[in-house]
């Protein structure tokens, strides 16, 4: 699959988490984001709607940066 680099704006905490992540963690986050963006384009929902849903679901499930880091570190 061909890939292309894009730039997106995120809050400072998310940026710090990404910058401090290992290369493997970054790859996993990039794949996750790519899948979510692909889903958004296939369902013809606005990106804002998809992002809001992801955020609501993550918060409702108690996902925090610390928990996400632990999940990404599991092998």
ROSE-4610 file (N, C-alpha, C; in Angstrom, 1 decimal, always signed):
// ROSE-4610
residu = [X/X/X/X/X/X/X/X/X/X/X/X/X/X/X/X/X/X/X/X/X/X/X/X/X/X/X/X/X/X/X/X/X/X/X/X/X/X/X/X/X/X/X/X/X/X/X/X/X/X/X/X/X/X/X/X/X/X/X/X/X/X/X/X/X/X/X/X/X/X/X/X/X/X/X/X/X/X/X/X/X/X/X/X/X/X/X/X/X/X/X/X/X/X/X/X/X/X/X/X/X/X/X/X/X/X/X/X/X/X/X/X/X/X/X/X/X/X/X/X/X/X/X/X/X/X/X/X/X/X/X/X/X/X/X/X/X/X/X/X/X/X/X/X/X/X/X/X/X/X/X/X/X/X/X/X/X/X/X/X/X/X/X/X/X/X/X/X/X/X/X/X/X/X/X/X/X/X/X/X/X/X/X/X/X/X/X/X/X/X/X/X/X/X/X/X/X/X/X/X/X/X/X/X/X/X/X/X/X/X/X/X/X/X/X/X/X/X/X/X/X/X/X/X/X]
num = [1/1/1/2/2/2/3/3/3/4/4/4/5/5/5/6/6/6/7/7/7/8/8/8/9/9/9/10/10/10/11/11/11/12/12/12/13/13/13/14/14/14/15/15/15/16/16/16/17/17/17/18/18/18/19/19/19/20/20/20/21/21/21/22/22/22/23/23/23/24/24/24/25/25/25/26/26/26/27/27/27/28/28/28/29/29/29/30/30/30/31/31/31/32/32/32/33/33/33/34/34/34/35/35/35/36/36/36/37/37/37/38/38/38/39/39/39/40/40/40/41/41/41/42/42/42/43/43/43/44/44/44/45/45/45/46/46/46/47/47/47/48/48/48/49/49/49/50/50/50/51/51/51/52/52/52/53/53/53/54/54/54/55/55/55/56/56/56/57/57/57/58/58/58/59/59/59/60/60/60/61/61/61/62/62/62/63/63/63/64/64/64/65/65/65/66/66/66/67/67/67/68/68/68/69/69/69/70/70/70/71/71/71/72/72/72/73/73/73/74/74/74/75/75/75]
x = [+0.8/+0.0/+0.9/+0.6/+1.4/+0.9/+1.9/+1.6/+2.0/+1.5/+1.8/+1.8/+2.7/+2.8/+1.9/+1.1/+0.2/+0.5/+0.1/+0.2/-1.1/-1.3/-2.6/-2.3/-3.2/-3.1/-3.8/-3.1/-3.6/-3.3/-3.9/-3.6/-2.2/-1.6/-0.3/+0.0/-0.9/-0.8/-0.6/-1.5/-1.4/-0.1/+0.3/+1.6/+2.7/+2.8/+3.8/+3.9/+2.7/+2.6/+3.2/+2.8/+3.3/+4.8/+5.3/+6.7/+7.5/+7.0/+7.7/+7.5/+6.7/+6.4/+7.5/+7.7/+8.7/+8.3/+9.2/+8.9/+7.8/+7.8/+6.7/+5.4/+5.3/+4.1/+3.6/+4.5/+4.1/+3.5/+4.1/+3.5/+2.1/+1.9/+0.6/-0.4/+0.0/-0.9/-1.2/-0.2/-0.4/-1.4/-1.3/-2.2/-3.6/-3.7/-5.0/-5.7/-5.0/-5.5/-5.8/-5.0/-5.3/-6.6/-6.7/-8.0/-9.2/-9.1/-10.3/-10.6/-9.5/-9.8/-10.3/-9.9/-10.4/-11.9/-12.2/-13.6/-14.5/-14.0/-14.7/-15.0/-14.1/-14.3/-15.3/-15.3/-16.2/-17.6/-17.8/-19.2/-19.9/-19.2/-19.7/-20.2/-19.6/-19.9/-18.8/-19.1/-18.0/-16.9/-15.7/-14.6/-14.9/-15.5/-15.8/-16.7/-17.7/-18.6/-17.9/-17.0/-16.3/-15.3/-14.6/-13.7/-14.5/-15.6/-16.5/-16.9/-17.3/-17.7/-16.5/-15.4/-14.2/-13.9/-13.9/-13.6/-14.6/-15.9/-17.0/-16.8/-16.6/-16.4/-15.2/-14.1/-12.9/-13.1/-13.7/-13.9/-14.9/-16.0/-17.0/-16.4/-15.4/-14.7/-13.5/-13.3/-12.3/-10.9/-10.8/-9.4/-8.7/-7.5/-6.7/-5.3/-4.5/-3.2/-2.4/-2.5/-1.7/-2.2/-3.5/-4.1/-3.7/-3.8/-3.5/-2.0/-1.1/+0.3/+0.5/-0.2/-0.1/-0.6/-1.7/-2.2/-1.3/-0.6/+0.3/+1.6/+1.9/+3.1/+2.9/+1.6/+1.4/+1.8/+2.3/+2.7/+2.0]
y = [-1.2/+0.0/+1.2/+2.1/+3.4/+4.3/+5.0/+5.9/+7.3/+8.3/+9.7/+10.4/+11.3/+12.0/+13.2/+13.4/+14.6/+15.2/+16.4/+17.1/+17.4/+17.1/+17.4/+18.1/+19.0/+19.7/+18.9/+18.7/+18.0/+18.9/+18.6/+19.3/+19.0/+19.8/+19.7/+18.4/+17.9/+16.6/+15.5/+15.4/+14.4/+14.4/+15.6/+15.8/+15.3/+15.7/+15.2/+13.7/+13.1/+11.7/+11.0/+11.5/+11.0/+11.1/+12.3/+12.6/+11.7/+11.4/+10.6/+9.1/+8.7/+7.3/+6.6/+5.3/+4.6/+4.6/+4.2/+4.1/+3.1/+2.0/+1.0/+1.5/+2.3/+2.9/+3.9/+4.7/+5.7/+5.0/+3.9/+3.1/+2.6/+2.1/+1.6/+2.8/+3.9/+5.1/+5.6/+5.6/+6.0/+5.0/+3.7/+2.8/+3.0/+3.2/+3.4/+4.6/+5.7/+6.9/+6.8/+6.1/+5.8/+5.1/+4.0/+3.2/+4.1/+4.9/+5.7/+6.7/+7.3/+8.3/+7.6/+6.4/+5.6/+5.3/+4.9/+4.6/+5.9/+7.0/+8.3/+8.6/+8.3/+8.6/+7.6/+6.4/+5.4/+5.5/+6.0/+6.1/+7.4/+8.3/+9.5/+10.4/+10.1/+11.0/+12.0/+13.2/+14.2/+13.7/+14.2/+13.9/+14.4/+15.5/+16.0/+15.1/+14.5/+13.5/+12.3/+11.8/+10.6/+10.9/+12.0/+12.4/+12.6/+13.2/+13.4/+12.0/+11.1/+9.8/+9.1/+9.1/+8.5/+9.0/+10.3/+11.0/+10.6/+10.6/+10.2/+8.8/+7.9/+6.5/+6.3/+6.9/+6.8/+7.3/+8.4/+9.0/+8.2/+7.7/+6.9/+5.6/+5.1/+3.8/+4.1/+5.4/+5.7/+5.7/+5.8/+5.8/+7.1/+6.9/+8.0/+7.8/+8.9/+8.7/+7.6/+7.5/+6.4/+5.0/+4.9/+3.6/+3.2/+4.2/+4.0/+3.6/+4.2/+3.9/+2.4/+2.0/+0.6/-0.3/+0.0/-0.9/-1.0/+0.1/+0.0/-0.7/-0.8/-1.5/-3.0/-3.4/-4.8/-5.5/-6.7/-7.4/-8.8]
z = [+0.0/+0.0/+0.0/-0.9/-1.0/+0.2/+0.8/+1.8/+1.5/+2.1/+1.9/+3.3/+3.5/+4.8/+4.7/+5.8/+5.9/+7.3/+7.5/+8.7/+9.3/+10.6/+11.2/+12.5/+13.0/+14.2/+15.3/+16.4/+17.6/+18.8/+20.0/+21.2/+21.6/+22.5/+22.9/+23.6/+24.4/+25.2/+24.2/+23.2/+22.2/+21.4/+21.0/+20.3/+21.2/+22.4/+23.3/+23.4/+23.6/+23.7/+22.4/+21.3/+20.0/+19.9/+20.2/+20.1/+21.0/+22.2/+23.1/+22.9/+22.0/+21.8/+21.0/+21.2/+20.4/+19.0/+18.1/+16.7/+16.5/+17.2/+17.0/+17.5/+18.6/+19.0/+18.0/+17.4/+16.4/+15.2/+14.8/+13.6/+13.9/+15.1/+15.5/+15.5/+16.0/+16.1/+14.6/+13.8/+12.4/+11.7/+11.9/+11.3/+11.8/+13.1/+13.7/+13.1/+13.0/+12.5/+11.0/+10.3/+8.9/+8.7/+9.5/+9.4/+9.7/+10.7/+11.1/+10.0/+9.4/+8.3/+7.1/+6.8/+5.7/+6.0/+7.2/+7.5/+7.3/+7.7/+7.6/+6.1/+5.2/+3.8/+3.1/+3.7/+3.1/+3.5/+4.7/+5.2/+4.9/+4.2/+3.8/+5.0/+6.1/+7.3/+7.3/+7.9/+7.9/+8.9/+8.6/+9.5/+10.9/+11.0/+12.4/+13.1/+12.4/+13.1/+13.5/+12.7/+13.0/+14.2/+14.2/+15.2/+16.6/+16.5/+17.7/+18.3/+17.4/+17.8/+18.5/+17.9/+18.4/+19.8/+19.9/+21.2/+22.3/+21.9/+22.9/+23.3/+22.4/+22.7/+23.6/+23.3/+24.1/+25.5/+25.6/+26.9/+27.7/+27.1/+27.7/+28.3/+27.5/+27.9/+28.9/+29.2/+30.2/+29.6/+28.3/+27.7/+28.0/+28.6/+28.9/+28.1/+28.0/+27.4/+28.0/+29.4/+30.1/+29.7/+29.6/+29.3/+27.8/+26.9/+25.5/+25.4/+26.2/+26.1/+26.6/+27.6/+28.1/+27.1/+26.4/+25.4/+24.2/+23.8/+22.7/+23.1/+24.3/+24.8/+24.9/+24.9/+25.0/+23.7/+23.9/+22.7/+22.6]
